[in-house]
Amino acid sequence: MVASGINPSDIKTRTGFGGKVMPFPLIVPHQDGAGVIDAVGPGIPETRIGERVWIYMGQWGRAFGTAAEFVVVPSVQAVRLADNVSFEIGAALGVPAMTAHRCLFADGDLRGKRVLVQGGAGAVGNAAILLAKWAGAWVAATVSREEQAEVARAAGANLVVNRHEEDVSQTVRSATDGHGVDRIVDVDISANIDVAVSCLARDGAVSAYSTESPQARLTIPFFPALLGGFSFRFVYVYTMPEAAMRQAADEVSACVASGAYAPRIAKTYALDAVAAAHELQESGKAVGKILVRLASG
């Protein structure tokens, strides 16, 4: 491994989010990373040895993740990383990019569509903006402060809305000539449901991937949703269908290789400072992806 990426789910696993206990007595954390294949198992072509790869779900279902010099994963989860892409970008893919891809593309092609990303400066939100723009969509993103707005603009968002200073629904409707958006990628749908319903265009779809509280409840305004023909999808990256996983890995790789994927890296730590990296992730103060550097490359 050359670099390892931290996700909120790593913090949730460690802190017992939702009352869950750690699945193993000892865990080497992190799902995402990038590096070079050192060895392969039975049935895997030896020609893969030496290949630059990015890793997704490296610690899912096992005790040993990517925050180590070596990690063993199923071959399908070691995806070729183009030579023109840094290991840092590779380590920033994984969970955020795969989640964003499913949220965006589960309901079809995006070319010519309008997308709203709630939480456009978060890891998934940033990935969603980058992927949606690459796919030919018009993108609006919400943020809560100017530092986040800069990240969303840098990712290519056509419209950035400060949810504390502007009426999100009114601003989005105005910017779309009253039509609304075709897709919403939502970081906390239980808190944002009214905005979602008022922003969606006819037959629009919401994909929700996270919540601030494990006790969150969702109440959908039935009649507006019925009349609008709205769809609600819930995306948990770890249980995505295999076909969706393969599609996401292929298309994320294509986007990255094209040069269109440039995620914000908040800070990079050495392996012996991984505790400090987790503290920064847990603080919620970082804007961008937090990485752990494991080797030169």
MIDOSE-1310 file (N, C-alpha, C; in nm, 2 decimals, decimal comma, always signed):
residues 297
mvas	+0,08/-0,12/+0,00/+0,00/+0,00/+0,00/+0,09/+0,13/+0,00; +0,05/+0,22/-0,08/+0,12/+0,35/-0,08/+0,04/+0,46/+0,00; -0,09/+0,45/-0,01/-0,18/+0,55/+0,06/-0,31/+0,48/+0,10; -0,37/+0,53/+0,21/-0,49/+0,48/+0,27/-0,59/+0,60/+0,29
ginp	-0,71/+0,58/+0,26/-0,81/+0,68/+0,28/-0,91/+0,65/+0,40; -0,94/+0,76/+0,48/-1,03/+0,75/+0,59/-1,17/+0,79/+0,55; -1,27/+0,72/+0,60/-1,41/+0,75/+0,58/-1,48/+0,76/+0,71; -1,60/+0,84/+0,71/-1,68/+0,84/+0,83/-1,72/+0,70/+0,88
sdik	-1,74/+0,61/+0,79/-1,77/+0,47/+0,84/-1,66/+0,41/+0,92; -1,54/+0,45/+0,90/-1,43/+0,40/+0,99/-1,45/+0,45/+1,13; -1,49/+0,57/+1,14/-1,51/+0,63/+1,28/-1,63/+0,56/+1,34; -1,74/+0,54/+1,26/-1,86/+0,48/+1,31/-1,83/+0,34/+1,36
trtg	-1,75/+0,27/+1,29/-1,72/+0,13/+1,34/-1,64/+0,13/+1,47; -1,55/+0,23/+1,48/-1,47/+0,23/+1,60/-1,55/+0,28/+1,72; -1,64/+0,37/+1,70/-1,71/+0,44/+1,81/-1,85/+0,37/+1,84; -1,88/+0,27/+1,77/-2,01/+0,20/+1,80/-2,13/+0,27/+1,76
fggk	-2,13/+0,34/+1,64/-2,24/+0,41/+1,59/-2,37/+0,32/+1,58; -2,48/+0,36/+1,63/-2,60/+0,28/+1,63/-2,60/+0,17/+1,73; -2,51/+0,17/+1,82/-2,50/+0,06/+1,92/-2,43/-0,06/+1,88; -2,37/-0,06/+1,76/-2,30/-0,18/+1,71/-2,16/-0,19/+1,78
vmpf	-2,12/-0,31/+1,81/-1,99/-0,34/+1,86/-1,89/-0,37/+1,74; -1,76/-0,35/+1,76/-1,67/-0,38/+1,66/-1,68/-0,53/+1,62; -1,67/-0,56/+1,49/-1,69/-0,70/+1,45/-1,58/-0,80/+1,48; -1,46/-0,74/+1,52/-1,34/-0,82/+1,55/-1,27/-0,75/+1,67
pliv	-1,20/-0,83/+1,75/-1,14/-0,78/+1,87/-1,03/-0,67/+1,83; -0,96/-0,70/+1,72/-0,86/-0,61/+1,67/-0,88/-0,58/+1,53; -0,88/-0,45/+1,49/-0,91/-0,41/+1,35/-0,80/-0,32/+1,30; -0,74/-0,35/+1,19/-0,66/-0,25/+1,11/-0,76/-0,18/+1,02
phqd	-0,78/-0,05/+1,04/-0,89/+0,01/+0,97/-0,87/+0,05/+0,83; -0,98/+0,10/+0,77/-0,98/+0,17/+0,64/-1,02/+0,08/+0,53; -1,12/+0,13/+0,45/-1,17/+0,05/+0,33/-1,09/+0,09/+0,21; -1,05/+0,21/+0,20/-0,99/+0,26/+0,07/-0,84/+0,27/+0,07
gagv	-0,78/+0,26/-0,05/-0,64/+0,28/-0,05/-0,59/+0,26/-0,20; -0,46/+0,28/-0,21/-0,40/+0,26/-0,34/-0,25/+0,21/-0,33; -0,21/+0,14/-0,42/-0,07/+0,08/-0,41/-0,04/+0,00/-0,53; +0,05/-0,10/-0,51/+0,10/-0,18/-0,62/+0,09/-0,33/-0,58
idav	+0,04/-0,41/-0,67/+0,02/-0,55/-0,64/+0,15/-0,62/-0,62; +0,17/-0,68/-0,51/+0,30/-0,75/-0,47/+0,29/-0,90/-0,50; +0,17/-0,96/-0,48/+0,16/-1,10/-0,51/+0,01/-1,13/-0,54; -0,01/-1,25/-0,60/-0,15/-1,29/-0,63/-0,18/-1,43/-0,59
gpgi	-0,30/-1,46/-0,56/-0,34/-1,59/-0,52/-0,37/-1,69/-0,64; -0,41/-1,81/-0,61/-0,44/-1,91/-0,71/-0,55/-1,86/-0,81; -0,53/-1,88/-0,93/-0,63/-1,84/-1,04/-0,62/-1,70/-1,09; -0,53/-1,62/-1,03/-0,52/-1,48/-1,07/-0,39/-1,47/-1,15
petr	-0,40/-1,41/-1,27/-0,28/-1,40/-1,36/-0,16/-1,33/-1,29; -0,05/-1,39/-1,30/+0,07/-1,33/-1,24/+0,11/-1,20/-1,31; +0,05/-1,18/-1,42/+0,08/-1,05/-1,49/+0,03/-0,93/-1,42; -0,06/-0,96/-1,32/-0,11/-0,85/-1,24/+0,00/-0,80/-1,14
iger	+0,10/-0,88/-1,11/+0,20/-0,83/-1,01/+0,27/-0,71/-1,07; +0,28/-0,61/-0,99/+0,34/-0,48/-1,03/+0,24/-0,38/-1,08; +0,11/-0,42/-1,09/+0,01/-0,33/-1,14/-0,03/-0,23/-1,03; -0,04/-0,10/-1,07/-0,09/+0,00/-0,99/-0,24/-0,01/-0,97
vwiy	-0,29/-0,01/-0,85/-0,43/-0,03/-0,83/-0,49/+0,06/-0,72; -0,62/+0,08/-0,73/-0,69/+0,14/-0,62/-0,79/+0,04/-0,56; -0,80/+0,05/-0,42/-0,87/-0,06/-0,35/-1,00/+0,00/-0,29; -1,11/-0,08/-0,30/-1,23/-0,04/-0,23/-1,28/-0,16/-0,14
mgqw	-1,35/-0,12/-0,03/-1,40/-0,21/+0,07/-1,29/-0,31/+0,12; -1,17/-0,26/+0,14/-1,06/-0,34/+0,18/-1,08/-0,40/+0,32; -1,15/-0,34/+0,41/-1,17/-0,40/+0,54/-1,31/-0,46/+0,56; -1,40/-0,45/+0,46/-1,53/-0,50/+0,48/-1,53/-0,65/+0,50
graf	-1,59/-0,70/+0,61/-1,60/-0,84/+0,63/-1,47/-0,91/+0,68; -1,37/-0,83/+0,71/-1,24/-0,88/+0,75/-1,18/-0,79/+0,85; -1,08/-0,83/+0,92/-1,02/-0,75/+1,03/-0,91/-0,66/+0,99; -0,86/-0,68/+0,87/-0,74/-0,61/+0,83/-0,76/-0,52/+0,70
gtaa	-0,76/-0,39/+0,72/-0,79/-0,30/+0,62/-0,66/-0,24/+0,56; -0,68/-0,12/+0,50/-0,57/-0,06/+0,41/-0,47/+0,02/+0,49; -0,49/+0,04/+0,62/-0,40/+0,13/+0,70/-0,28/+0,04/+0,74; -0,21/-0,02/+0,64/-0,10/-0,11/+0,67/-0,02/-0,11/+0,54
efvv	+0,11/-0,16/+0,55/+0,19/-0,16/+0,44/+0,15/-0,27/+0,33; +0,08/-0,37/+0,38/+0,03/-0,47/+0,29/-0,12/-0,51/+0,33; -0,20/-0,54/+0,24/-0,34/-0,58/+0,26/-0,37/-0,69/+0,16; -0,46/-0,78/+0,20/-0,50/-0,89/+0,11/-0,65/-0,87/+0,08
vpsv	-0,69/-0,86/-0,05/-0,83/-0,84/-0,08/-0,86/-0,92/-0,20; -0,99/-0,95/-0,23/-1,03/-1,02/-0,35/-0,99/-0,94/-0,47; -0,95/-1,01/-0,58/-0,88/-0,94/-0,69/-0,97/-0,84/-0,75; -1,10/-0,86/-0,75/-1,20/-0,76/-0,81/-1,19/-0,63/-0,74
qavr	-1,15/-0,63/-0,61/-1,15/-0,50/-0,54/-1,02/-0,43/-0,55; -0,93/-0,48/-0,63/-0,80/-0,41/-0,67/-0,82/-0,37/-0,81; -0,85/-0,25/-0,83/-0,89/-0,20/-0,97/-0,77/-0,12/-1,03; -0,74/-0,15/-1,15/-0,63/-0,08/-1,21/-0,64/+0,07/-1,20
ladn	-0,52/+0,13/-1,16/-0,51/+0,28/-1,15/-0,43/+0,33/-1,27; -0,48/+0,41/-1,35/-0,41/+0,46/-1,47/-0,28/+0,53/-1,43; -0,18/+0,52/-1,51/-0,05/+0,57/-1,48/-0,05/+0,72/-1,46; -0,14/+0,79/-1,52/-0,15/+0,93/-1,50/-0,22/+0,98/-1,38
vsfe	-0,26/+0,89/-1,29/-0,33/+0,92/-1,17/-0,25/+0,89/-1,05; -0,24/+0,98/-0,96/-0,16/+0,97/-0,84/-0,22/+0,87/-0,74; -0,13/+0,81/-0,66/-0,18/+0,72/-0,55/-0,27/+0,79/-0,45; -0,25/+0,92/-0,43/-0,34/+1,00/-0,34/-0,48/+1,00/-0,40
igaa	-0,49/+1,03/-0,52/-0,63/+1,03/-0,58/-0,69/+0,89/-0,58; -0,61/+0,79/-0,60/-0,65/+0,65/-0,60/-0,71/+0,62/-0,46; -0,64/+0,66/-0,35/-0,68/+0,63/-0,22/-0,80/+0,71/-0,18; -0,83/+0,82/-0,25/-0,95/+0,90/-0,22/-1,08/+0,85/-0,29
lgvp	-1,07/+0,74/-0,37/-1,18/+0,69/-0,44/-1,27/+0,60/-0,35; -1,27/+0,47/-0,38/-1,33/+0,38/-0,29/-1,48/+0,41/-0,25; -1,50/+0,42/-0,12/-1,63/+0,44/-0,06/-1,70/+0,57/-0,12; -1,64/+0,68/-0,12/-1,71/+0,80/-0,17/-1,74/+0,79/-0,31
amta	-1,65/+0,75/-0,40/-1,68/+0,75/-0,54/-1,78/+0,64/-0,58; -1,77/+0,52/-0,51/-1,86/+0,41/-0,54/-2,00/+0,45/-0,49; -2,01/+0,51/-0,38/-2,14/+0,56/-0,33/-2,20/+0,66/-0,42; -2,12/+0,76/-0,45/-2,17/+0,87/-0,54/-2,22/+0,81/-0,68
hrcl	-2,14/+0,72/-0,73/-2,18/+0,66/-0,86/-2,31/+0,59/-0,85; -2,34/+0,51/-0,75/-2,46/+0,44/-0,74/-2,58/+0,54/-0,72; -2,56/+0,64/-0,64/-2,66/+0,75/-0,62/-2,70/+0,82/-0,75; -2,60/+0,84/-0,83/-2,62/+0,92/-0,95/-2,68/+0,84/-1,07
fadg	-2,62/+0,71/-1,09/-2,65/+0,64/-1,21/-2,74/+0,52/-1,19; -2,79/+0,50/-1,07/-2,88/+0,38/-1,05/-3,01/+0,40/-1,13; -3,05/+0,53/-1,16/-3,17/+0,56/-1,24/-3,14/+0,60/-1,38; -3,03/+0,56/-1,43/-3,00/+0,59/-1,57/-2,90/+0,70/-1,60
dlrg	-2,88/+0,72/-1,73/-2,78/+0,82/-1,78/-2,81/+0,96/-1,73; -2,70/+1,04/-1,71/-2,71/+1,17/-1,66/-2,70/+1,28/-1,76; -2,67/+1,25/-1,88/-2,64/+1,35/-1,98/-2,77/+1,44/-2,00; -2,75/+1,57/-1,98/-2,86/+1,66/-2,00/-2,95/+1,67/-1,88
krvl	-2,92/+1,60/-1,77/-3,01/+1,60/-1,65/-2,96/+1,71/-1,55; -3,05/+1,74/-1,46/-3,02/+1,83/-1,35/-3,00/+1,76/-1,22; -2,90/+1,79/-1,15/-2,87/+1,71/-1,02/-2,85/+1,81/-0,91; -2,90/+1,78/-0,79/-2,88/+1,85/-0,67/-2,80/+1,76/-0,57
vqgg	-2,69/+1,81/-0,53/-2,61/+1,74/-0,43/-2,62/+1,81/-0,30; -2,68/+1,75/-0,20/-2,69/+1,80/-0,07/-2,56/+1,77/+0,01; -2,49/+1,87/+0,05/-2,36/+1,84/+0,12/-2,25/+1,83/+0,01; -2,23/+1,93/-0,07/-2,14/+1,92/-0,18/-1,99/+1,93/-0,15
agav	-1,96/+1,95/-0,02/-1,82/+1,96/+0,01/-1,77/+1,83/+0,09; -1,86/+1,74/+0,12/-1,83/+1,62/+0,18/-1,76/+1,52/+0,08; -1,71/+1,41/+0,13/-1,63/+1,32/+0,04/-1,73/+1,27/-0,07; -1,84/+1,22/-0,03/-1,94/+1,17/-0,13/-2,00/+1,28/-0,21
gnaa	-2,03/+1,39/-0,15/-2,08/+1,50/-0,22/-1,99/+1,56/-0,33; -1,86/+1,57/-0,29/-1,76/+1,61/-0,38/-1,74/+1,52/-0,50; -1,74/+1,39/-0,46/-1,74/+1,28/-0,57/-1,86/+1,29/-0,66; -1,98/+1,32/-0,60/-2,10/+1,32/-0,69/-2,09/+1,44/-0,78
illa	-2,04/+1,56/-0,74/-2,03/+1,67/-0,83/-1,93/+1,63/-0,95; -1,82/+1,58/-0,91/-1,72/+1,54/-1,01/-1,77/+1,44/-1,11; -1,83/+1,34/-1,07/-1,89/+1,23/-1,16/-2,00/+1,29/-1,24; -2,09/+1,37/-1,18/-2,20/+1,42/-1,25/-2,16/+1,51/-1,36
kwag	-2,06/+1,60/-1,34/-2,02/+1,69/-1,44/-1,95/+1,61/-1,55; -1,87/+1,51/-1,52/-1,81/+1,42/-1,62/-1,91/+1,36/-1,71; -2,02/+1,33/-1,65/-2,13/+1,26/-1,72/-2,22/+1,35/-1,80; -2,20/+1,48/-1,79/-2,27/+1,58/-1,87/-2,40/+1,64/-1,80
awva	-2,40/+1,64/-1,67/-2,52/+1,69/-1,60/-2,49/+1,84/-1,56; -2,60/+1,91/-1,53/-2,60/+2,04/-1,47/-2,61/+2,01/-1,32; -2,52/+2,07/-1,24/-2,52/+2,03/-1,09/-2,53/+2,16/-1,00; -2,62/+2,14/-0,91/-2,63/+2,24/-0,80/-2,58/+2,17/-0,67
atvs	-2,52/+2,24/-0,58/-2,47/+2,18/-0,45/-2,50/+2,27/-0,34; -2,54/+2,21/-0,22/-2,55/+2,29/-0,10/-2,43/+2,28/-0,01; -2,40/+2,39/+0,06/-2,29/+2,40/+0,15/-2,34/+2,48/+0,27; -2,26/+2,48/+0,38/-2,30/+2,56/+0,50/-2,20/+2,67/+0,53
reeq	-2,09/+2,68/+0,46/-1,99/+2,79/+0,48/-1,91/+2,81/+0,35; -1,84/+2,93/+0,35/-1,77/+2,97/+0,22/-1,66/+2,87/+0,19; -1,59/+2,82/+0,29/-1,48/+2,72/+0,26/-1,53/+2,60/+0,19; -1,65/+2,56/+0,22/-1,71/+2,45/+0,15/-1,76/+2,49/+0,01
aeva	-1,81/+2,61/+0,00/-1,85/+2,66/-0,13/-1,73/+2,66/-0,23; -1,61/+2,69/-0,19/-1,50/+2,69/-0,27/-1,47/+2,55/-0,33; -1,49/+2,45/-0,24/-1,46/+2,31/-0,28/-1,57/+2,27/-0,39; -1,69/+2,30/-0,36/-1,80/+2,27/-0,46/-1,78/+2,34/-0,59
raag	-1,74/+2,46/-0,59/-1,71/+2,53/-0,72/-1,59/+2,47/-0,79; -1,49/+2,44/-0,72/-1,37/+2,38/-0,78/-1,40/+2,24/-0,84; -1,50/+2,17/-0,79/-1,54/+2,05/-0,85/-1,63/+2,06/-0,97; -1,67/+2,19/-1,00/-1,75/+2,21/-1,12/-1,90/+2,24/-1,10
anlv	-1,94/+2,26/-0,98/-2,09/+2,28/-0,95/-2,13/+2,41/-1,03; -2,24/+2,40/-1,10/-2,29/+2,52/-1,17/-2,36/+2,62/-1,08; -2,41/+2,57/-0,97/-2,48/+2,65/-0,87/-2,44/+2,60/-0,73; -2,40/+2,69/-0,65/-2,37/+2,66/-0,51/-2,46/+2,74/-0,42
vnrh	-2,53/+2,67/-0,33/-2,62/+2,74/-0,24/-2,58/+2,72/-0,09; -2,57/+2,83/-0,02/-2,54/+2,82/+0,12/-2,68/+2,80/+0,19; -2,70/+2,69/+0,25/-2,83/+2,65/+0,30/-2,86/+2,73/+0,43; -2,77/+2,80/+0,49/-2,79/+2,88/+0,60/-2,83/+3,03/+0,56
eedv	-2,80/+3,06/+0,44/-2,82/+3,20/+0,40/-2,93/+3,21/+0,29; -2,96/+3,11/+0,22/-3,05/+3,11/+0,11/-3,16/+3,00/+0,12; -3,27/+3,03/+0,05/-3,38/+2,93/+0,05/-3,34/+2,83/-0,07; -3,30/+2,71/-0,03/-3,25/+2,61/-0,12/-3,35/+2,58/-0,23
sqtv	-3,47/+2,55/-0,19/-3,58/+2,52/-0,29/-3,60/+2,63/-0,39; -3,62/+2,75/-0,34/-3,64/+2,87/-0,42/-3,53/+2,89/-0,52; -3,41/+2,89/-0,47/-3,29/+2,91/-0,55/-3,27/+2,81/-0,66; -3,29/+2,68/-0,63/-3,28/+2,58/-0,72/-3,39/+2,59/-0,83
rsat	-3,51/+2,61/-0,79/-3,62/+2,63/-0,88/-3,60/+2,74/-0,98; -3,55/+2,85/-0,92/-3,52/+2,97/-1,01/-3,42/+2,94/-1,11; -3,31/+2,87/-1,07/-3,20/+2,84/-1,15/-3,23/+2,74/-1,26; -3,34/+2,66/-1,24/-3,38/+2,56/-1,34/-3,51/+2,60/-1,41
dghg	-3,54/+2,73/-1,41/-3,66/+2,79/-1,48/-3,78/+2,72/-1,43; -3,78/+2,69/-1,30/-3,90/+2,63/-1,24/-3,92/+2,48/-1,26; -3,83/+2,42/-1,33/-3,84/+2,27/-1,36/-3,80/+2,19/-1,24; -3,70/+2,23/-1,16/-3,65/+2,15/-1,06/-3,54/+2,05/-1,11
vdri	-3,50/+1,96/-1,02/-3,39/+1,87/-1,06/-3,44/+1,73/-1,08; -3,37/+1,65/-1,16/-3,40/+1,51/-1,19/-3,35/+1,42/-1,09; -3,24/+1,45/-1,03/-3,18/+1,36/-0,93/-3,13/+1,44/-0,81; -3,14/+1,38/-0,69/-3,09/+1,44/-0,57/-3,00/+1,34/-0,50
vdvd	-2,88/+1,38/-0,46/-2,79/+1,29/-0,38/-2,79/+1,36/-0,25; -2,84/+1,28/-0,15/-2,87/+1,34/-0,02/-2,79/+1,28/+0,10; -2,72/+1,37/+0,18/-2,64/+1,32/+0,29/-2,72/+1,30/+0,42; -2,84/+1,36/+0,42/-2,93/+1,34/+0,54/-3,07/+1,37/+0,51
isan	-3,14/+1,27/+0,44/-3,27/+1,29/+0,38/-3,37/+1,31/+0,49; -3,36/+1,26/+0,61/-3,46/+1,28/+0,71/-3,47/+1,43/+0,75; -3,36/+1,50/+0,74/-3,36/+1,64/+0,77/-3,39/+1,72/+0,64; -3,37/+1,66/+0,53/-3,39/+1,74/+0,40/-3,51/+1,70/+0,32
idva	-3,60/+1,62/+0,37/-3,71/+1,57/+0,29/-3,79/+1,68/+0,23; -3,82/+1,78/+0,30/-3,91/+1,89/+0,25/-3,84/+1,96/+0,13; -3,71/+1,98/+0,15/-3,64/+2,05/+0,04/-3,64/+1,96/-0,08; -3,62/+1,83/-0,06/-3,61/+1,73/-0,17/-3,74/+1,73/-0,25
vscl	-3,85/+1,72/-0,18/-3,98/+1,72/-0,24/-4,01/+1,85/-0,32; -3,97/+1,96/-0,27/-4,00/+2,09/-0,34/-3,90/+2,11/-0,45; -3,78/+2,04/-0,45/-3,68/+2,06/-0,56/-3,70/+1,97/-0,68; -3,76/+1,85/-0,66/-3,76/+1,75/-0,76/-3,85/+1,79/-0,88
ardg	-3,80/+1,75/-1,00/-3,88/+1,76/-1,12/-3,97/+1,64/-1,13; -4,07/+1,64/-1,22/-4,16/+1,53/-1,24/-4,07/+1,40/-1,26; -4,11/+1,29/-1,20/-4,04/+1,16/-1,20/-3,90/+1,17/-1,15; -3,87/+1,27/-1,07/-3,74/+1,28/-1,01/-3,71/+1,17/-0,91
avsa	-3,58/+1,15/-0,88/-3,54/+1,05/-0,78/-3,44/+1,10/-0,68; -3,46/+1,06/-0,56/-3,36/+1,09/-0,45/-3,29/+0,97/-0,41; -3,16/+0,98/-0,40/-3,07/+0,87/-0,34/-3,01/+0,92/-0,21; -3,04/+0,85/-0,11/-2,99/+0,89/+0,03/-2,89/+0,79/+0,07
yste	-2,78/+0,83/+0,13/-2,67/+0,74/+0,16/-2,62/+0,76/+0,31; -2,68/+0,85/+0,39/-2,62/+0,87/+0,52/-2,73/+0,94/+0,61; -2,70/+0,94/+0,74/-2,78/+1,01/+0,84/-2,69/+1,06/+0,95; -2,74/+1,17/+1,01/-2,66/+1,22/+1,13/-2,69/+1,14/+1,25
spqa	-2,80/+1,07/+1,26/-2,84/+1,00/+1,38/-2,89/+0,86/+1,35; -2,85/+0,75/+1,42/-2,90/+0,62/+1,40/-3,05/+0,61/+1,43; -3,10/+0,70/+1,51/-3,24/+0,70/+1,54/-3,33/+0,78/+1,45; -3,27/+0,83/+1,34/-3,34/+0,91/+1,24/-3,46/+0,84/+1,19
rlti	-3,57/+0,92/+1,17/-3,69/+0,86/+1,11/-3,73/+0,95/+0,99; -3,78/+0,89/+0,89/-3,82/+0,96/+0,76/-3,97/+0,96/+0,74; -4,02/+1,08/+0,73/-4,16/+1,10/+0,70/-4,17/+1,16/+0,56; -4,23/+1,09/+0,46/-4,24/+1,15/+0,33/-4,38/+1,21/+0,30
pffp	-4,38/+1,33/+0,26/-4,51/+1,39/+0,22/-4,57/+1,31/+0,11; -4,67/+1,23/+0,14/-4,72/+1,13/+0,04/-4,78/+1,19/-0,08; -4,87/+1,28/-0,07/-4,94/+1,33/-0,18/-4,85/+1,40/-0,28; -4,76/+1,50/-0,24/-4,67/+1,56/-0,34/-4,58/+1,45/-0,41
allg	-4,54/+1,35/-0,33/-4,45/+1,25/-0,39/-4,53/+1,17/-0,49; -4,65/+1,14/-0,46/-4,74/+1,06/-0,55/-4,76/+1,14/-0,68; -4,80/+1,26/-0,67/-4,83/+1,34/-0,79/-4,71/+1,36/-0,87; -4,60/+1,38/-0,80/-4,47/+1,40/-0,88/-4,41/+1,28/-0,94
gfsf	-4,46/+1,16/-0,89/-4,40/+1,03/-0,94/-4,26/+1,01/-0,89; -4,23/+1,06/-0,77/-4,09/+1,06/-0,72/-4,05/+0,92/-0,68; -3,92/+0,89/-0,68/-3,86/+0,77/-0,64/-3,76/+0,80/-0,53; -3,76/+0,71/-0,43/-3,66/+0,72/-0,32/-3,58/+0,60/-0,31
rfvy	-3,45/+0,62/-0,31/-3,35/+0,51/-0,31/-3,26/+0,53/-0,19; -3,22/+0,41/-0,13/-3,13/+0,42/-0,02/-3,00/+0,34/-0,06; -2,89/+0,40/-0,05/-2,76/+0,35/-0,10/-2,67/+0,32/+0,02; -2,64/+0,19/+0,03/-2,54/+0,15/+0,13/-2,43/+0,08/+0,05
vytm	-2,32/+0,14/+0,03/-2,21/+0,10/-0,06/-2,17/-0,05/-0,04; -2,17/-0,09/+0,09/-2,12/-0,23/+0,12/-2,21/-0,34/+0,07; -2,34/-0,31/+0,04/-2,43/-0,41/+0,00/-2,49/-0,38/-0,14; -2,42/-0,30/-0,22/-2,46/-0,28/-0,36/-2,45/-0,41/-0,44
peaa	-2,54/-0,42/-0,53/-2,54/-0,54/-0,62/-2,40/-0,55/-0,69; -2,36/-0,67/-0,71/-2,23/-0,69/-0,78/-2,22/-0,62/-0,91; -2,32/-0,63/-0,99/-2,32/-0,56/-1,12/-2,30/-0,41/-1,11; -2,37/-0,36/-1,00/-2,35/-0,21/-0,98/-2,21/-0,18/-0,93
mrqa	-2,15/-0,27/-0,85/-2,01/-0,25/-0,81/-1,92/-0,25/-0,93; -1,94/-0,34/-1,02/-1,85/-0,35/-1,14/-1,86/-0,23/-1,22; -1,99/-0,19/-1,24/-2,01/-0,07/-1,33/-1,95/+0,05/-1,26; -1,97/+0,07/-1,13/-1,91/+0,18/-1,06/-1,76/+0,18/-1,07
adev	-1,69/+0,07/-1,05/-1,55/+0,06/-1,05/-1,50/+0,10/-1,19; -1,57/+0,05/-1,30/-1,52/+0,07/-1,44/-1,54/+0,22/-1,47; -1,65/+0,28/-1,43/-1,68/+0,42/-1,48/-1,61/+0,52/-1,39; -1,59/+0,49/-1,26/-1,50/+0,57/-1,18/-1,36/+0,58/-1,23
sacv	-1,31/+0,46/-1,27/-1,18/+0,45/-1,33/-1,17/+0,53/-1,46; -1,27/+0,52/-1,54/-1,27/+0,60/-1,67/-1,27/+0,75/-1,64; -1,35/+0,79/-1,54/-1,36/+0,93/-1,51/-1,22/+0,98/-1,46; -1,16/+0,90/-1,37/-1,03/+0,94/-1,31/-0,92/+0,95/-1,42
asga	-0,92/+0,84/-1,51/-0,82/+0,84/-1,62/-0,83/+0,96/-1,71; -0,96/+1,01/-1,73/-0,98/+1,12/-1,82/-0,93/+1,25/-1,76; -0,89/+1,25/-1,64/-0,85/+1,38/-1,57/-0,96/+1,46/-1,51; -1,08/+1,41/-1,52/-1,20/+1,49/-1,47/-1,22/+1,47/-1,32
yapr	-1,15/+1,39/-1,26/-1,17/+1,36/-1,11/-1,06/+1,41/-1,03; -1,08/+1,52/-0,96/-0,97/+1,59/-0,88/-1,03/+1,62/-0,74; -1,04/+1,52/-0,66/-1,10/+1,54/-0,52/-1,02/+1,63/-0,44; -1,08/+1,70/-0,34/-1,01/+1,78/-0,25/-0,94/+1,69/-0,14
iakt	-0,81/+1,70/-0,12/-0,74/+1,63/-0,02/-0,72/+1,73/+0,10; -0,78/+1,70/+0,21/-0,77/+1,79/+0,33/-0,63/+1,79/+0,39; -0,58/+1,67/+0,42/-0,46/+1,65/+0,49/-0,41/+1,51/+0,47; -0,28/+1,49/+0,47/-0,21/+1,36/+0,46/-0,12/+1,34/+0,58
yald	-0,14/+1,22/+0,65/-0,06/+1,19/+0,77/+0,03/+1,07/+0,74; +0,14/+1,06/+0,82/+0,22/+0,94/+0,82/+0,14/+0,83/+0,90; +0,18/+0,71/+0,88/+0,11/+0,60/+0,94/+0,12/+0,60/+1,09; +0,23/+0,65/+1,15/+0,25/+0,66/+1,29/+0,16/+0,77/+1,35
avaa	+0,10/+0,85/+1,27/+0,01/+0,96/+1,31/-0,14/+0,93/+1,28; -0,17/+0,80/+1,26/-0,30/+0,76/+1,22/-0,41/+0,80/+1,32; -0,37/+0,80/+1,45/-0,47/+0,84/+1,55/-0,51/+0,99/+1,53; -0,41/+1,07/+1,50/-0,44/+1,21/+1,48/-0,53/+1,23/+1,35
ahel	-0,51/+1,15/+1,25/-0,59/+1,15/+1,13/-0,73/+1,12/+1,17; -0,75/+1,02/+1,25/-0,89/+0,98/+1,29/-0,95/+1,09/+1,38; -0,87/+1,16/+1,46/-0,93/+1,27/+1,54/-0,98/+1,38/+1,45; -0,90/+1,41/+1,34/-0,94/+1,51/+1,25/-1,07/+1,47/+1,18
qesg	-1,08/+1,35/+1,13/-1,20/+1,30/+1,07/-1,32/+1,31/+1,16; -1,30/+1,27/+1,28/-1,41/+1,27/+1,38/-1,45/+1,41/+1,42; -1,36/+1,50/+1,41/-1,40/+1,64/+1,45/-1,50/+1,71/+1,35; -1,50/+1,66/+1,23/-1,59/+1,72/+1,13/-1,54/+1,85/+1,07
kavg	-1,42/+1,89/+1,11/-1,36/+2,02/+1,07/-1,29/+2,01/+0,93; -1,25/+1,89/+0,89/-1,18/+1,88/+0,77/-1,27/+1,90/+0,65; -1,22/+1,97/+0,55/-1,30/+1,99/+0,42/-1,21/+1,91/+0,32; -1,26/+1,79/+0,28/-1,19/+1,71/+0,19/-1,15/+1,58/+0,25
kilv	-1,08/+1,50/+0,17/-1,05/+1,36/+0,21/-0,92/+1,36/+0,29; -0,92/+1,28/+0,40/-0,80/+1,27/+0,49/-0,73/+1,14/+0,45; -0,60/+1,14/+0,42/-0,52/+1,03/+0,38/-0,42/+0,99/+0,48; -0,37/+0,87/+0,47/-0,26/+0,82/+0,55/-0,15/+0,77/+0,45
rlas	-0,03/+0,83/+0,45/+0,07/+0,79/+0,36/+0,15/+0,67/+0,42; +0,17/+0,56/+0,34/+0,23/+0,44/+0,39/+0,37/+0,42/+0,33; +0,39/+0,47/+0,21/+0,51/+0,44/+0,14/+0,53/+0,55/+0,03; +0,65/+0,56/-0,02/+0,68/+0,65/-0,13/+0,63/+0,59/-0,26
g	+0,59/+0,67/-0,36/+0,55/+0,61/-0,48/+0,48/+0,71/-0,57
